[in-house]
Amino acid sequence: MTAMVTGSDAVRQLLDLLGHEAGGERLAHARELALRIENTLATHRRREAELTALFDTANDLARLRDPDAVLRSIVHRVRTLLGVDMSYLSLNDEQAGRTYMRVTDGSSSALFQQVTLGMGEGLGGLVAQTALPYATADYSRDERFQHTVTIDSAVRDEQLVAILGVPLSLGEKVIGVLYAADRRPRTWAAEEIALLSSLANHAAVALDTARLLDEVSAHNAALHRAEQAHDRLTDLVLRGEDVPAVAAALAGVLHGGIVVFDADGTELARVGTDPLPAPTEAIATARASGHAVRTDHGWVCAALAGPELLGSLVLTGGGELTDADRRLFERAGVVTALLFLLQRSVAQAEEAVRGELLTDLLGEPARDPRALRGRARRVGVNLDAPHAVLVAHADAVPRRRLVMACGRHASLVGVHADQVVLLAAGAAPGELAGKLAGELGATLDTAVTVGAAGPAAGVAELVAAHRDATRCVRSLLAMNRAGDGAALADLGFVGQLFGDRTDLAGYVRATLGPVLAYDERRGTDLVHTLRAYFDCGASLTRTRDVLHVHVNTVVQRLDRVASLLGADWQRPDRALEIQLALRINALT
């Protein structure tokens, strides 16, 4: 006789046994078969009742009129089928981040019927948060759950002990929890969890269907208006309109003021309202929930691309929003995110084109200069026009961020040989480098060193200027001048030593120009006095003897030099440059 027998087999075996003389062993076997028959029939009856309940629930859903009635029916069937003291259903309030009681069956505690749970609190809060079934044979002693005074008091007031909860899910979203509970310890079987889960699925469908029917019947016109507005906004974006145009259109649709911020909280556009600071906390809440949130200023919606915050919208002056208008506002956030993504894609594409052009210009200039000029013209850059070439350096800033910060200051910008290189129109590279270093340092809140060269025109000249700009920025860093901007010509003899194109006459003019001009105008020879002074080791008496003049005359001449070159002309570094310029001037 096999270990597994059906109800019919067991009946036949029992009759066969009873037809013979019943011994002790056979009576025990007959008793075992009778128990199997009873268990098998009970299982069949239970499964039949479960299937009947599920079919009845499905019929209720098919002719859904009153969703509350369907939910009450489902909760009652849970209590009947599982044979529990109490069953109940809770729903999630996403805005409040809470779970509240919706339907109960078998409850006698008003405190329990009004209890609310935070996400993650208690057994139900954990089910709502994790989207997984949880069961406990003795809730008060189960340490897996986050116990709170409010929940534990309600459970004690209802005298509940064993609790089973399963999620009400719509796709990946949990909208509530369905429970079965007993007032005595109980171990929950897998079949009971499966049945409760099936009924929870029916309850979720009932709630979602009711929600859809309510929305269709109550907001049909508003939804149509929202669709038209969404199409209008999307059309604006696809036609290439900018952020202010989209903000103006949205303000007209929602009859309120609109402020658009970027991801850093900088205002990009404002229509129909006064300036206001970016509501940082509300933006964070809207980002986390994916929905518009109410603030003191109005409504706030995050413009998201997946988890990434691209910007935000603030709607003012509109008061409370209907569900349809709130959804429209949220759609506007999606459209604004689309606009930001399109703008970023265009910028990235343009940046890639310009970066590749810069790399080819500086890396392989001789390959095809005509092609380089043509590619540059297509992005609005004339390589044959004078440009300053600058190299920017910042230790604490990623190259890409430094490129973005430099973008508005340059005709062409990119990374070449691990350097951020700029081409900028202008005839004063040193002045431009100083200004750029200051502005970038303030923007990025760190020291940005900028070396410059030029102006240069033509492919070969630009490549040579880039080498000089690279030497310049390295010289600035070696001279402990991080955060400064200059051209090689501004670095005196250091620039002459490190530059590719030494301009000795220019160096002399830059260093001694005022003195040379004075001598030429007045017919004096201050240059000779300066040379004698340095040759005599800065001794006034020895200089007097060499020049055969009174010492006061030497002093007067040197005072005149100070007025022309500046009071610090004898500072060691300047004195060295002046002596070098005097030597070069004597040799040319």
Summary of the structure (lengths in Angstrom):
residues: 588
radius of gyration: 42.4
end to end distance: 123.4
largest distance: 156.5
contacts: 1876
relative contact order: 0.04
helix: 58%
strand: 17%
